[in-house]
Amino acid sequence: MNRRGVAVGLGTAATLLLGAWVSAAGPVGVFARQDFSGRESSEPGQDFGPGPASAPTGDGLKGAEVRHSDPWVVALVELAMKVVLGVVVVIVLVAIGRALLDRWRARAVSDDQVTEVDVVPEVLLEAALEGERQLARGTPANAVIAAWVALEDACRAAGVRDDHSRTAAELVTAVLRSHRVDRAPLDTLAALYREARFSRHPIGEDERTTARTSLVQVQGDLRRTMERLAHERGINR
């Protein structure tokens, strides 16, 4: 997690705690006076125990004047706390919005700008064929993983690099999409790969069959792309 994520998380937590405290305390409860035992005074004059209060002496503030101004002080402090809380909420929302916008911009890259290296469809087609061969070997889980890794290896061998804003699976999907491969079989293959690699429940023959069907669809799309490119080259000659 980067520093912005940590700051957003801490700001959100602080905002929630401050809001919960103010809501639970109420407008006056926050400033209620307590004696040294921790209990709130039930009546004025009981802060220092029973007995008559001593008369004020000297030129200091009179008790009546202080009590008369208490509601205004509470109101002002309460207003200040609300303003501070509002400012904190706005700052947190702006930080969250900027973080989400930056992430969306990093993902919203057009298919023809995915990589600096143009992976020819022939290389990807050979990788898809190799993935289909891998599906015929070993356990279903290992076969599904090997089939997807074959596509990743083809991209790495061609020199494809990314800015680390996406996972390897997202990068492979984007590269194949740039050659007009349908997204549905790619999403299926990527989901099966994650399930086979990270989940604890067993992967069976049904998943192997589904992965093979998706790879065949990928191969068909790549062949159509190759035919289209060959036709365009023939026209340009």
C-alpha positions as CSV (number, residue, x, y, z in Angstrom):
1,M,0.0,0.0,0.0
2,N,1.4,3.4,-0.9
3,R,1.5,6.5,1.3
4,R,-1.7,7.9,-0.2
5,G,-3.6,4.8,0.7
6,V,-2.3,4.9,4.3
7,A,-3.2,8.6,4.6
8,V,-6.7,7.9,3.2
9,G,-7.2,5.0,5.6
10,L,-6.0,6.9,8.7
11,G,-8.1,10.0,7.7
12,T,-11.2,7.9,7.3
13,A,-10.7,6.2,10.6
14,A,-10.1,9.5,12.4
15,T,-13.2,11.0,10.8
16,L,-15.4,8.0,11.8
17,L,-14.1,8.1,15.4
18,L,-14.6,11.9,15.7
19,G,-18.1,11.7,14.3
20,A,-19.1,8.8,16.6
21,W,-17.7,10.6,19.6
22,V,-19.6,13.8,18.9
23,S,-22.8,12.0,18.1
24,A,-22.7,9.9,21.3
25,A,-21.6,12.8,23.5
26,G,-24.3,15.2,22.4
27,P,-24.1,19.0,22.3
28,V,-23.7,19.4,26.1
29,G,-22.4,16.1,27.3
30,V,-18.9,16.7,25.9
31,F,-18.5,19.7,28.2
32,A,-20.3,18.3,31.3
33,R,-18.3,18.9,34.5
34,Q,-17.3,16.0,36.6
35,D,-16.0,15.8,40.1
36,F,-12.7,14.0,41.1
37,S,-14.6,10.7,41.4
38,G,-15.5,10.8,37.7
39,R,-19.2,11.3,38.3
40,E,-21.1,14.2,36.8
41,S,-22.5,16.8,39.1
42,S,-26.2,16.5,39.4
43,E,-26.9,20.1,40.5
44,P,-25.0,23.3,40.5
45,G,-22.9,23.8,43.6
46,Q,-22.1,20.1,44.1
47,D,-18.7,20.2,42.4
48,F,-16.9,20.4,45.7
49,G,-19.3,18.4,47.9
50,P,-22.2,19.5,50.0
51,G,-22.5,22.7,51.9
52,P,-23.0,26.3,51.0
53,A,-20.8,27.8,48.4
54,S,-18.4,30.4,49.6
55,A,-19.1,34.0,48.5
56,P,-16.8,35.3,45.8
57,T,-14.2,37.7,47.0
58,G,-11.9,40.2,45.3
59,D,-12.3,41.5,41.8
60,G,-12.5,38.1,40.1
61,L,-15.3,36.8,37.9
62,K,-18.6,36.3,39.6
63,G,-20.1,32.8,39.6
64,A,-23.4,34.1,38.1
65,E,-21.6,35.8,35.2
66,V,-19.7,32.6,34.4
67,R,-22.8,30.5,34.4
68,H,-24.6,33.0,32.3
69,S,-22.0,32.7,29.6
70,D,-21.7,28.9,29.7
71,P,-24.3,28.2,27.0
72,W,-22.6,30.6,24.5
73,V,-19.3,28.9,25.1
74,V,-20.8,25.5,24.6
75,A,-22.5,26.7,21.4
76,L,-19.3,28.2,20.0
77,V,-17.2,25.1,20.8
78,E,-19.8,22.8,19.3
79,L,-19.9,24.9,16.1
80,A,-16.1,24.8,15.9
81,M,-16.1,21.0,16.3
82,K,-18.8,20.7,13.5
83,V,-16.7,22.9,11.2
84,V,-13.6,20.9,11.9
85,L,-15.4,17.6,11.3
86,G,-16.8,18.9,8.1
87,V,-13.4,20.0,6.9
88,V,-11.9,16.5,7.7
89,V,-14.7,14.8,5.9
90,V,-14.2,16.9,2.8
91,I,-10.4,16.3,2.8
92,V,-10.9,12.5,3.2
93,L,-13.5,12.4,0.4
94,V,-11.2,14.4,-1.9
95,A,-8.3,12.1,-1.2
96,I,-10.5,9.0,-1.9
97,G,-11.8,10.5,-5.1
98,R,-8.3,11.4,-6.3
99,A,-7.0,7.9,-5.5
100,L,-9.9,6.3,-7.4
101,L,-9.5,8.6,-10.3
102,D,-5.8,7.9,-10.6
103,R,-6.5,4.1,-10.5
104,W,-9.2,4.5,-13.1
105,R,-6.9,6.5,-15.4
106,A,-4.2,3.8,-15.0
107,R,-6.6,1.1,-16.1
108,A,-8.4,3.1,-18.8
109,V,-5.7,2.6,-21.4
110,S,-6.8,1.9,-25.0
111,D,-6.0,-1.5,-26.4
112,D,-3.6,-0.1,-29.0
113,Q,-1.5,1.6,-26.3
114,V,-1.1,-1.4,-24.0
115,T,2.6,-2.1,-24.6
116,E,5.6,-0.6,-26.1
117,V,6.3,-3.9,-28.0
118,D,3.8,-5.1,-30.7
119,V,3.3,-8.8,-30.1
120,V,2.4,-10.3,-33.4
121,P,-0.7,-12.6,-33.5
122,E,1.4,-15.5,-34.7
123,V,3.3,-15.5,-31.4
124,L,0.1,-15.4,-29.4
125,L,-1.5,-18.1,-31.5
126,E,1.5,-20.4,-30.9
127,A,1.2,-19.7,-27.1
128,A,-2.5,-20.5,-27.2
129,L,-1.8,-23.8,-29.0
130,E,0.9,-24.6,-26.4
131,G,-1.6,-23.8,-23.7
132,E,-4.0,-26.3,-25.2
133,R,-1.3,-28.9,-25.2
134,Q,-0.6,-28.2,-21.6
135,L,-4.2,-28.8,-20.8
136,A,-3.8,-32.4,-21.8
137,R,-1.1,-33.0,-19.1
138,G,-1.1,-33.5,-15.4
139,T,-3.9,-32.6,-12.9
140,P,-6.7,-30.2,-14.0
141,A,-5.4,-27.5,-11.6
142,N,-1.8,-27.7,-12.9
143,A,-3.0,-27.9,-16.5
144,V,-5.1,-24.8,-16.2
145,I,-2.3,-22.9,-14.6
146,A,0.2,-24.0,-17.2
147,A,-2.2,-23.0,-20.0
148,W,-2.4,-19.4,-18.8
149,V,1.3,-19.2,-18.0
150,A,2.0,-20.1,-21.6
151,L,0.2,-16.9,-22.6
152,E,2.1,-14.8,-20.1
153,D,5.5,-16.3,-21.2
154,A,4.7,-15.4,-24.8
155,C,4.2,-11.7,-23.8
156,R,7.4,-11.7,-21.7
157,A,9.4,-13.3,-24.4
158,A,8.3,-10.6,-26.8
159,G,9.6,-7.9,-24.4
160,V,6.2,-6.7,-23.1
161,R,6.6,-4.5,-20.0
162,D,4.0,-2.6,-18.0
163,D,4.1,0.2,-15.4
164,H,3.0,-2.2,-12.6
165,S,-0.5,-0.5,-12.5
166,R,-2.0,-3.9,-13.6
167,T,-1.5,-7.5,-12.8
168,A,0.1,-9.9,-15.2
169,A,-3.3,-11.4,-16.0
170,E,-4.7,-7.9,-16.8
171,L,-1.7,-7.2,-19.1
172,V,-2.1,-10.5,-21.0
173,T,-5.8,-9.8,-21.4
174,A,-5.0,-6.3,-22.8
175,V,-2.4,-7.6,-25.2
176,L,-4.8,-10.2,-26.6
177,R,-7.6,-7.7,-26.8
178,S,-5.4,-5.5,-28.9
179,H,-5.6,-8.3,-31.6
180,R,-9.4,-8.3,-31.4
181,V,-9.7,-11.4,-29.2
182,D,-13.1,-11.5,-27.5
183,R,-13.0,-10.6,-23.8
184,A,-15.4,-13.4,-22.6
185,P,-13.0,-16.4,-23.1
186,L,-10.1,-14.3,-21.7
187,D,-12.0,-13.5,-18.6
188,T,-13.0,-17.2,-18.3
189,L,-9.3,-18.3,-18.6
190,A,-8.1,-15.7,-16.1
191,A,-10.8,-16.7,-13.6
192,L,-9.9,-20.4,-13.9
193,Y,-6.2,-19.5,-13.5
194,R,-6.9,-17.6,-10.3
195,E,-9.2,-20.4,-9.0
196,A,-6.7,-23.1,-9.8
197,R,-3.8,-21.2,-8.2
198,F,-5.3,-19.6,-5.2
199,S,-8.4,-21.4,-4.1
200,R,-8.5,-24.4,-1.8
201,H,-11.3,-26.4,-3.3
202,P,-10.3,-29.0,-6.0
203,I,-10.3,-28.2,-9.7
204,G,-11.9,-31.0,-11.8
205,E,-12.2,-32.1,-15.3
206,D,-15.1,-29.7,-16.0
207,E,-12.7,-26.7,-15.4
208,R,-10.2,-28.3,-17.7
209,T,-12.8,-28.7,-20.5
210,T,-14.0,-25.1,-20.0
211,A,-10.4,-23.8,-20.3
212,R,-9.9,-25.8,-23.5
213,T,-13.1,-24.4,-25.0
214,S,-11.9,-20.9,-24.1
215,L,-8.5,-21.4,-25.6
216,V,-10.1,-22.7,-28.9
217,Q,-12.1,-19.5,-29.0
218,V,-8.9,-17.4,-28.5
219,Q,-7.2,-19.3,-31.3
220,G,-10.1,-18.7,-33.7
221,D,-10.0,-14.9,-33.0
222,L,-6.3,-14.8,-33.5
223,R,-6.6,-16.7,-36.8
224,R,-9.2,-14.2,-38.0
225,T,-6.9,-11.4,-37.0
226,M,-4.0,-12.9,-39.0
227,E,-6.3,-13.3,-42.0
228,R,-7.4,-9.7,-41.8
229,L,-3.8,-8.5,-41.5
230,A,-2.7,-10.6,-44.5
231,H,-5.6,-9.3,-46.5
232,E,-4.6,-5.7,-45.6
233,R,-1.0,-6.3,-46.6
234,G,-2.1,-7.8,-49.9
235,I,-4.2,-4.7,-50.7
236,N,-1.3,-2.3,-49.8
237,R,1.1,-4.0,-52.2
